[in-house]
Amino acid sequence: MTSIISLLIILVTGLVVYAIIKSNPVKPQPLPLPSGVPYEPTLPDSAPALHWSDGGRFMVELMNESRYQPTLQALAGAHGDSAAAAPYVATLMPDDRNAYENEAVAVFIEGRMVGYLSQKASIKFRELLRKKEAVGQLSTVDAQVRGGALWQGKRLQYIVVLDVEPLEK
């Protein structure tokens, strides 16, 4: 009699486990649909902890998004019709609130958002911050806004390049 009850308990337990697995209660929740307003982080008022330099080589290019082109054009100002580069100091901010990339690094010039480091460059940059014991802190780097010249009657895109050691090796 006890063996029948034990067998019945095992059978019922197996059915319950099977039902739980089949219903998959721990489904990953999808990201919220875009609201139509692009996400843009806010630059805090704190002072930068570090200033990076690679001796004026300017080898790191930001990801180029069309929504930053008006800002870059305004920053480029008078050089927009030539191939000259406008010099600036950029602020790099680890963006832990970015819903689309968990290792994002946002870049600001004169307090205005101008883009992000690529995913690989962001990971490498955050590793550099960890080595310098400056995790999550702001840092600065010399930057240039390039591009915007006219070519065959059309304006070329602007880009931002940073004077920090190459981050995508």
PEWOSUL-V846071 format. One record per residue. N is the residue number from 1. RES is the residue in one letter. SS is DSSP state (2 for helix, 1 for strand, 0 for the rest). PHI is phi in whole degrees, -180 to 180 (NA if undefined). NEAR is the number of other C-alpha atoms within 8 Angstrom. Layout:
n = [N & N]
res = [RES & RES]
ss = [SS & SS]
phi = [PHI & PHI]
near = [NEAR & NEAR]
//
This chain:
n = [1 & 2 & 3 & 4 & 5 & 6 & 7 & 8 & 9 & 10 & 11 & 12 & 13 & 14 & 15 & 16 & 17 & 18 & 19 & 20 & 21 & 22 & 23 & 24 & 25 & 26 & 27 & 28 & 29 & 30 & 31 & 32 & 33 & 34 & 35 & 36 & 37 & 38 & 39 & 40 & 41 & 42 & 43 & 44 & 45 & 46 & 47 & 48 & 49 & 50 & 51 & 52 & 53 & 54 & 55 & 56 & 57 & 58 & 59 & 60 & 61 & 62 & 63 & 64 & 65 & 66 & 67 & 68 & 69 & 70 & 71 & 72 & 73 & 74 & 75 & 76 & 77 & 78 & 79 & 80 & 81 & 82 & 83 & 84 & 85 & 86 & 87 & 88 & 89 & 90 & 91 & 92 & 93 & 94 & 95 & 96 & 97 & 98 & 99 & 100 & 101 & 102 & 103 & 104 & 105 & 106 & 107 & 108 & 109 & 110 & 111 & 112 & 113 & 114 & 115 & 116 & 117 & 118 & 119 & 120 & 121 & 122 & 123 & 124 & 125 & 126 & 127 & 128 & 129 & 130 & 131 & 132 & 133 & 134 & 135 & 136 & 137 & 138 & 139 & 140 & 141 & 142 & 143 & 144 & 145 & 146 & 147 & 148 & 149 & 150 & 151 & 152 & 153 & 154 & 155 & 156 & 157 & 158 & 159 & 160 & 161 & 162 & 163 & 164 & 165 & 166 & 167 & 168 & 169]
res = [M & T & S & I & I & S & L & L & I & I & L & V & T & G & L & V & V & Y & A & I & I & K & S & N & P & V & K & P & Q & P & L & P & L & P & S & G & V & P & Y & E & P & T & L & P & D & S & A & P & A & L & H & W & S & D & G & G & R & F & M & V & E & L & M & N & E & S & R & Y & Q & P & T & L & Q & A & L & A & G & A & H & G & D & S & A & A & A & A & P & Y & V & A & T & L & M & P & D & D & R & N & A & Y & E & N & E & A & V & A & V & F & I & E & G & R & M & V & G & Y & L & S & Q & K & A & S & I & K & F & R & E & L & L & R & K & K & E & A & V & G & Q & L & S & T & V & D & A & Q & V & R & G & G & A & L & W & Q & G & K & R & L & Q & Y & I & V & V & L & D & V & E & P & L & E & K]
ss = [0 & 2 & 2 & 2 & 2 & 2 & 2 & 2 & 2 & 2 & 2 & 2 & 2 & 2 & 2 & 2 & 2 & 2 & 2 & 2 & 2 & 2 & 2 & 0 & 0 & 0 & 0 & 0 & 0 & 0 & 0 & 0 & 0 & 0 & 0 & 0 & 0 & 0 & 0 & 0 & 0 & 0 & 0 & 0 & 0 & 0 & 0 & 0 & 0 & 1 & 1 & 1 & 0 & 0 & 0 & 0 & 0 & 0 & 0 & 1 & 1 & 0 & 0 & 0 & 0 & 2 & 2 & 2 & 2 & 2 & 2 & 2 & 2 & 2 & 2 & 2 & 2 & 2 & 2 & 2 & 2 & 0 & 0 & 0 & 0 & 1 & 1 & 1 & 1 & 1 & 1 & 1 & 1 & 1 & 0 & 0 & 0 & 0 & 0 & 0 & 0 & 0 & 0 & 0 & 1 & 1 & 1 & 1 & 1 & 0 & 0 & 1 & 1 & 1 & 1 & 1 & 0 & 0 & 2 & 2 & 2 & 2 & 2 & 2 & 2 & 2 & 2 & 2 & 2 & 2 & 2 & 0 & 0 & 0 & 0 & 0 & 0 & 0 & 1 & 1 & 1 & 1 & 1 & 1 & 1 & 1 & 1 & 0 & 0 & 1 & 1 & 0 & 0 & 1 & 1 & 0 & 0 & 1 & 1 & 1 & 1 & 1 & 0 & 0 & 0 & 0 & 0 & 0 & 0]
phi = [NA & -67 & -69 & -68 & -65 & -62 & -63 & -66 & -64 & -63 & -64 & -65 & -62 & -61 & -65 & -65 & -62 & -60 & -65 & -66 & -63 & -65 & -80 & 46 & -71 & -108 & -67 & -66 & -79 & -69 & -63 & -64 & -66 & -58 & -85 & 95 & -107 & -64 & -71 & -143 & -70 & -106 & -77 & -72 & -84 & -71 & -79 & -64 & -87 & -140 & -125 & -96 & -154 & -127 & 70 & 82 & -83 & 50 & -99 & -105 & -105 & -73 & -63 & -98 & -118 & -63 & -69 & -94 & -60 & -61 & -65 & -65 & -64 & -65 & -69 & -66 & 55 & -67 & -81 & -55 & -95 & -126 & -94 & -67 & -118 & -87 & -84 & -149 & -112 & -99 & -107 & -104 & -128 & -60 & -105 & -78 & -96 & -69 & -76 & -102 & -150 & -80 & -115 & -64 & -130 & -87 & -124 & -123 & -128 & 52 & 77 & -112 & -66 & -124 & 147 & -129 & -68 & -65 & -60 & -63 & -65 & -63 & -63 & -64 & -63 & -65 & -63 & -62 & -62 & -63 & -63 & -89 & 55 & -129 & -58 & 77 & -93 & -72 & -146 & -123 & -158 & -68 & -140 & -134 & -101 & -120 & 98 & 86 & -71 & -85 & -142 & 52 & 79 & -122 & -87 & -73 & -70 & -92 & -133 & -119 & -120 & -114 & -93 & -131 & -54 & -53 & -104 & -117 & -101]
near = [4 & 5 & 6 & 7 & 8 & 8 & 8 & 8 & 8 & 8 & 8 & 8 & 8 & 8 & 8 & 8 & 8 & 8 & 8 & 9 & 8 & 6 & 6 & 7 & 6 & 4 & 5 & 4 & 4 & 4 & 5 & 4 & 4 & 6 & 5 & 4 & 5 & 6 & 5 & 5 & 8 & 4 & 7 & 4 & 4 & 5 & 5 & 10 & 8 & 7 & 8 & 10 & 10 & 9 & 5 & 6 & 7 & 12 & 10 & 11 & 10 & 12 & 8 & 7 & 7 & 5 & 5 & 11 & 10 & 7 & 9 & 12 & 11 & 7 & 8 & 12 & 7 & 5 & 10 & 12 & 8 & 9 & 10 & 8 & 10 & 10 & 8 & 9 & 10 & 13 & 12 & 12 & 12 & 12 & 11 & 7 & 6 & 10 & 6 & 4 & 7 & 9 & 11 & 14 & 11 & 13 & 13 & 13 & 11 & 6 & 6 & 7 & 10 & 11 & 12 & 10 & 13 & 8 & 9 & 8 & 10 & 13 & 10 & 10 & 9 & 11 & 8 & 8 & 12 & 9 & 7 & 7 & 6 & 9 & 8 & 7 & 10 & 13 & 12 & 12 & 14 & 13 & 13 & 12 & 15 & 13 & 13 & 13 & 10 & 10 & 7 & 4 & 5 & 6 & 8 & 9 & 7 & 11 & 11 & 11 & 13 & 14 & 16 & 14 & 8 & 7 & 11 & 6 & 3]
//
